[in-house]
Amino acid sequence: MTSISSSFAQGRGPNDFGKNRVQYKQKKWKFYSGQNFDVYFYDGDKSAKDALEYLEQHFEKLTDLLGYAPYMKVKVFLYNSVSDLQESNAGLNRDKYTINGETEFVRTYVEIAHPGTKAEFEEVLRYNSANILLNDMMFGGSFVDAFKGSYLKTLPDWFVDGAAQYYAAGWNVKMDDYIRDLIKSNQGKPIRLETYQDEEGVLVGQSVWNYIAETYGRSSIANILNLTRIIKNEQKGISNTLGVPYEEFLQGWAEYYFDLTKSMKSQYTSLDDKEKPFVVNRKEGKYTDIELSPDESKIAIAYNHLGFHKVTVTDLASGRTKTVFKNGEKYLDQDFDPKYPLISWKDDNTLGIIAPEYGQMAIWMYDAASSKKFKRVLPKIDQVNDFDLYKGKAQIGILSAEREGNTDLYVLSLKRFSLRRLNNDPYDEVSPRFLPNSKAFVFSSNRSTDSLNVKVKNFDLQDIGDNFNVFLYSIDTSKNHLTALTNFSGTVKMIKPINENSFLYVSDQQGVGNLYKFDIPRRVGSQLTNFDLSIKTYDYNESNGQLYFTLNTINRENIYQSPLDLNQTKYSMQTGRAQVLQAKSVAKRLEQRRRQAIKDSLDALENQIKELDFQLLRNKKDSIRKSVEKPSVNNSDTLAVSNDSLNLEKVNFIPEVATTEKKDTVNTALVNTDDYKFDRDVVAQTKKRKSFLTRYRLIREESRILGPYPYENRFRTDHLGVSLAIDPYLGFGLDLNVQMNDLLEDHKFLGGLFVNLSFDGGELFGEYQYLKHRVDFKAKFYRKFLPLILDPIEMQKYKLNRFLVGASVPFTNFFRFEVNPFIETTHFVKHEYNPVASSFNDQDVLYGGSEFAFVWDNTVVKGFNLMQGTKARASIEYHSAFSSEPLSFGKFSLDLINYQKVHKEITLASRLFYGRFFGDSKKPFLLGGVDNWIGSRTDLGNTEDPSQPFYYNSEHPNNNLLFMEYVMGLRGFDYNAINGSNVILFSTELRLPLGLYFSKGQRIESNFFRNLQFVGFVDVGSAWNGSAFWPSENTINMEEIESGSIKVKIKKFQTPWLSSYGVGFRSAVLGYHTKLDVAWPVESYKVQKPRVTVSFGYDF
């Protein structure tokens, strides 16, 4: 709660820094409602409905795997692209490391961006639905579970996110590549799962859950998850469920994949670590595309680093590289689309580049001869998966693009930059490429037919196949017929035509994405490479026979160059993964055939029984007809019935009479044929009733998806904080704060209250934020009430009320400009035992003014008290007193903080703060002390001096008290060690997380030792009055003594600087981030005795 309490002390809200979102589109949300999910959307009605049906169909499978069902419906927000998702306010400035009495409630809603194809969309739906249920299972549920979970969120990334990824993708090629490379690069050393985070943590976790499913059975997954939910310890959850020690389990996991990899060494080629890359990647970004110019003299390389895009062009003859394109920004705590930028050459000097910008898809045409480029917007599409420009006179291109959930082919006119849609069907089309000297093009698709526009009735998302094959089509034709070129199992992607009769492609049919060559006339494909890791992107230089490529590696992604003979065929066996999955597929097909054979046998037997039953019925009917035509002579009372009086064809008979009581009179009793109930009638009626219920249930199943309904702003409590805090003026108190928002977090309500333990002073605020549009707005009320008690018979009370209406313009996710006009009032009242003796009345002052600020914040939270990045705030404000101009004042402040990674988790944190009050009524900065200091002391100074902050006079109010500002962070000194209308403070500290750094991935059970941190620090600061920096006569080195008409100035020859150095420890104690510092203060170059301070809350 340090941010809240310290901001209270300065009269600001909790978000002095913080990031923002930039909205380019206005979305009108609607939603479909199902039994277990609500799916929200703004465009793409059909895609949203398909997604909801898919989620509902897989809900039972998901809950069976996890052994858990949520307490409430899961809400899913669908975005048409990642760039649209980046505009969302959900999760903005959310800190996943909560402490100090804070409770972050687990959200049962998730935001999903359409990845571009339906095949990928299915996986994204599975992953996010599993992830939200797992988080709700581990940390959510009831209020008590959420409260406990907010404090005990200690499960590593690999455990929860890895389980979700396993459910979504199973044992896929990406994970298989990664774990193979990991085991190979680890060289037999023990692997600590906790050391892997983010994407690596997800892939490692996916491999662990796959190993559990393959070795111990899928039912073990639910058992492990449910036990871990109770004990909040994944290692004990695994060992107790599986009955093996955790270290032995890890060894078995590593050996399992090592054994699968070992058999591949003889037939697969590993990239030599000593091989010199063609292009060295000096950062952690990824290459999205490699494209040689048509004359093969230049190579264009597309690069993506966390959403920042760059394209370079290298002259192969001279080796000179030029950056020709930059756009985007780094998304440090958001998803970004890894496939951009896309590139394609039009001719030897013209390069096309496609990337999102300002919420739209755009294409840039770069001219290498003139080094100029121009931009055009691509209308009516949400994203582009791939594209190719025609290498010839025709000014056209072919695009694989997604719009409202459908991935189709589009023809791009480079003259008007308009798009023409070639098809509109539910299948995916990717990697379109023109064949040389032809307007025919090849593309990869998961369609099962050879028609381009396929009308599918009752389309189901799960009907989309995972196999992608190559098809041929010509733009010049108006027919929908396609030529199917391949029929492989697996995925065919990244097509690169060599000539009009052959093309290169990457396929994972053997388990690894290797390069193949396909001969179109012969319809034959041949393998060209046998790398043990999949090719991520490539291009081939036919003139010199060189292959430029990147591989899916755990190390930094470099571009390599290798000779390639297109006529030399290579062979490689299937990977262990492919063999296991193929064996499962064969077993599944055999099981399906066996079940079909049993079903066919049962159907044949049922038909025989029906035929026999029918024959028995006919025989019985003939027998009864004969008995009716010839009455019994033994019973004189028998009624004679003619053939005309009974319609035998309409009577249903049974082979035997069911009753036993009248067995002896069966042949002689009268039969009421008008109201006779045979057993077969009862059975028939029962069948009819079941049939009706079945039909009714089917109708309900079909109509369980309701809507669409318009989105309504429903607010929920997102954050709750209750903690102790120490105000430097008011002392110990109770700090409460709460945040409520709607599901999209476009509307936020924030409130806070601090009251000291004596209940004679405190602060409160309430704030509303409206973040839906391009400009963000807020309205805020702030109130402060302070006592001043320096006289045993008198108490002065000061009150400040401020109402603010502000607006901010975000330029990027990290940078914004704020304008905050406000109006405020101050109220002074004196209380004494003899009110009649009061020498003056209550005083009120009305102020008006505004604050202008620039804010930068690109920090990323890496752990408790661990951040990386930079944040800064430069602001100027002015308070104009309407009733008395001499009371007007202004303030300028600059707060600059940087967190620099030194090694692994070791961080060097530095802060520079400068502040200056100006105007007729300058206020003081009070320098010294630390936030939330237990046992703090304040140097009151000379309380009879009107220029001092704590000036006290029974006849005159202290106008400084409500606006003075504490500047804390100078350790080893009391509050108000030095004050002035100007202040500067520089602090730097080296933060070494002992638990994380030396644990080497081993789990630390103790919350105290897990968060234990060592800190070494240096603080330097000063405060002064006047406009110049440290004037020769200042409050530090000059003292005035006045007696009557005599005034004496004493110069003390003291430096105006105060500094300290020392060491400290930080950790979590009783749920609070507690700090212990030992500081050696330095005054006038003399080191004083060390001072020990204990405080709580985060550092700067």
Secondary structure, DSSP 8 states (H G I E B T S, - for coil): -HHHHHHHHHT--S-SS-------S----EEEE-SSEEEEESS-HHHHHHHHHHHHHHHHHHHHHHT---SS-EEEEEESSHHHHTT--TTTT--SS--TTEEE---SEEEEE--SSHHHHHHHHHHHHHHHHHHHHHH-SSHHHHHHHHH-----HHHHHHHHHHHHHSS-HHHHHHHHHHHHHHTT----GGG--HHHHHHHHHHHHHHHHHHH-THHHHHHHHHHHHH--HHHHHHHHHTS-HHHHHHHHHHHHHHHHHTTTTTSB---TTS--SB---SS-EEEEEEE-TTSSEEEEEEEETTEEEEEEEETTT--EEEEEEEE---SSS---TT--EEEESSSSEEEEEEEETTEEEEEEEETTTTEEEEEE-TT-SEEEEEEE-SSSS-EEEEEEEETTEEEEEEEETTT--EEE---SSS-EEEEEE-TTSSEEEEEE--SSSBSS---TT--GGGS-S-BEEEEEETT----B-EE----SSBEEEEEEEETTEEEEEE-TTSS-EEEEEETTTTEEEE---BSS-EEEEEEETTTTEEEEEE--SS---BEEEE--TT--------HHHHHHHHHHHHHHHHHHHHHHHHHHHHHHHHHHHHHHHHHHHHHHHHHHHHHHS--TT-TT-----GGG--GGG----SS---STTGGGTTTS---TTS---HHHHHHHHHHHHHHHHHHHHHHHHHTSEEEEE-----EEEEEEEEEEEETTTEEEEEEEEEEE-TTSSEEEEEEEEEETTSS-EEEEEEEEE-SSSSEEEEEEEEEEEEEEEETTEEEEEEEEEEEEEEEEESSSSEEEEEEEEEEEEEEEEEES-GGG-SS--EEEEEEEEEEEEEEE--EEEETTEEEEEEEEEEEEEEEESS-GGG-EEEEEEEEEEEEEEETTEEEEEEEEEEEEESSS---EEE-B-TTEET--B----TT-TTSTT--BTTB--TTTTT-EEE--BTTS-BTSEEESEEEEEEEEEEEEHHHHHHTT-----HHHHT-EEEEEEEEEEEE-SSSSS-SS-TTTEEEEEETTEEEEEE----S-EEEEEEEEEEEETTEEEEEEEEEEEETTEE---EEEEEES---
